[in-house]
Each structure stands twice: as structure tokens, then as C-alpha cells.
Amino acid sequence: MHPKSPSDSLTILTDLVLPSETNPLNNLFGGELLARMDRAASITAQRHSRRVAVTASVNHVAFNRAIPLGSVVTIEAKVSRSFKSSMEIYLDVWIEDRETGIKSKANEAIYTFVAVDDTGSPVEVPPVIPETELEKERFNAALRRKQLSLVLAGKMNPHEATELKALFS
């Protein structure tokens, strides 16, 4: 299976925040943003694997800034690392200032998707070869996040989590 770079899976979704998508403070509902991120991550996972991909988990979401009514929201998603059949997708959420056009980071998230065949069984996915410094940083951190998740789920002995242990040595 040929390795792919994160840029091969890049998905950019841009949309406007409408009144029906806001809370009483006129900010985008968190659930609406989660749904948009899930769609972007799904496309990203399918681009990387060229298979149907399903959401396995939402590992991290940071709602750092409110997204006001009328904002232009851009979600950028890339595969940060792949494992046997799973892919970690890192998402950055940007809002655009209406007057200046300057984009600023509002939120971020990390989702995990699994590629499946027509019967819903997991299938192998291509490895990821990071290129930029940020891609390399996210690639390396993905293994630590996976090990932590496995340890917390009781599926990995903490002594076997070599990447996590290295943080504390």
C-alpha cells in the first residue's frame, strides 16, 4: 500500500453561520460545529483510504472561541496518522473577519475514523508520511494519544506504552 501525505486528504469546508444554527447568544451551536467537523473528517478519511469510513471516536474538541452569527467558518481537516484500519483526523476551525478578511483560529478537534468494506468490516489503510513540521508534530503526538486511549480502555498495559513513558523519562 502506497503511503500518502496529509495534504492528499486535505478537506476544506467553508460555510456561513445562519440564524437557525445559533443559540440564544447568537453563536453557532456546539453540536452544529461538531456535525460540520464530522462531515469534513469523513471526507478526509475517505480521501485517504478510498473506502467508506465511519466515525470511531471524537477524541478531543476545544471550543476556544464562540463563532458569531454571520461568520464565515472554514474547517480544514487532514489525516494526521493512520494505523491498521484507523485514521486520526486533525481539524482546525477558522473564522474570517467580515471587514478585514483576516482568518483566526477559533477551535480544533481530533476525530478517529475506521475504513470499512461493503460488509462493515475494517480494512487496511495507507500509511501517512508527514511533510511539514506541524504534520510531523501531529503525526508523533497521534501515537501517544492512541497509546493513552488504549491504556485507559484497558487494552494496553501501561508498561507497553513506550511513547507515553518517554514523556515522563
SVG drawing of the C-alpha trace seen along z (x, -y; Angstrom):
<svg xmlns="http://www.w3.org/2000/svg" viewBox="-34 -46 48 54">
<polyline fill="none" stroke="black" stroke-width="0.4" points="0.0,0.0 1.5,-3.3 2.0,-5.9 0.2,-9.3 0.9,-12.7 -1.6,-14.5 -2.1,-17.0 -3.5,-14.2 -6.5,-14.0 -6.9,-17.8 -10.6,-18.8 -11.7,-22.4 -15.3,-23.2 -16.4,-26.8 -19.9,-27.9 -21.8,-30.8 -23.4,-30.8 -27.2,-31.3 -29.8,-32.3 -31.3,-28.8 -27.9,-27.4 -27.3,-29.7 -28.0,-29.6 -29.7,-32.4 -26.4,-34.3 -26.3,-34.3 -23.3,-32.0 -23.1,-28.8 -24.4,-25.8 -21.6,-23.5 -23.5,-20.5 -23.8,-22.2 -20.0,-22.7 -19.4,-19.1 -21.6,-17.9 -19.7,-20.1 -16.4,-18.8 -17.7,-15.2 -18.6,-15.7 -15.2,-17.3 -13.4,-14.4 -15.5,-11.8 -14.5,-13.2 -10.8,-13.4 -10.9,-9.8 -12.5,-8.6 -9.9,-10.6 -7.1,-8.9 -8.4,-5.3 -10.5,-5.4 -13.1,-3.4 -16.2,-4.1 -15.0,-5.4 -17.0,-5.6 -16.6,-7.7 -15.0,-5.7 -14.5,-8.4 -14.3,-12.1 -11.0,-12.2 -10.7,-15.9 -12.7,-19.1 -11.7,-22.5 -14.3,-25.3 -11.9,-28.1 -13.9,-30.9 -17.5,-31.5 -18.5,-31.7 -21.0,-34.5 -24.0,-34.7 -23.0,-35.7 -19.4,-34.4 -17.7,-32.7 -16.4,-29.4 -13.7,-27.3 -12.9,-23.8 -9.6,-22.3 -9.1,-18.6 -6.2,-16.3 -5.2,-12.7 -2.5,-13.2 -1.7,-9.5 -3.0,-6.1 -2.8,-2.8 -4.0,0.6 -7.6,-0.4 -8.0,-3.6 -7.1,-7.2 -6.7,-10.1 -8.1,-13.3 -6.9,-16.7 -9.3,-19.6 -8.7,-23.3 -11.6,-25.7 -11.1,-29.2 -13.4,-32.3 -13.0,-35.1 -13.3,-38.7 -16.0,-40.2 -14.3,-43.6 -10.6,-42.6 -10.9,-39.1 -8.3,-38.0 -8.7,-34.4 -8.2,-33.5 -8.3,-30.0 -11.4,-29.5 -11.4,-25.8 -9.8,-22.4 -10.7,-18.8 -9.3,-15.3 -11.6,-12.5 -10.8,-8.9 -12.3,-7.1 -12.1,-3.5 -12.2,-2.4 -14.6,0.4 -15.5,2.7 -19.1,3.3 -19.9,5.5 -18.7,3.0 -15.6,4.9 -12.4,2.9 -9.9,2.7 -6.3,1.7 -5.4,-1.9 -2.3,-3.5 0.4,-4.8 0.9,-8.6 4.2,-10.3 4.1,-13.8 5.9,-16.6 5.7,-19.9 6.8,-20.5 3.2,-20.7 2.3,-17.5 5.3,-15.7 4.4,-17.1 0.8,-15.9 1.9,-12.5 4.2,-11.9 1.5,-13.0 -1.1,-10.7 0.8,-7.6 0.9,-9.0 -2.8,-9.7 -3.6,-6.2 -1.5,-4.6 -3.2,-6.7 -6.6,-5.7 -5.6,-2.0 -4.3,-2.2 -7.4,-4.0 -9.6,-1.4 -7.6,1.4 -6.5,2.7 -2.8,1.9 -0.6,2.4 0.8,-0.9 4.3,0.6 4.0,1.2 3.1,-2.4 6.6,-3.3 5.8,-6.7 3.9,-7.7 6.7,-6.5 9.2,-8.6 7.3,-11.8 8.0,-11.1 11.5,-9.8"/>
</svg>
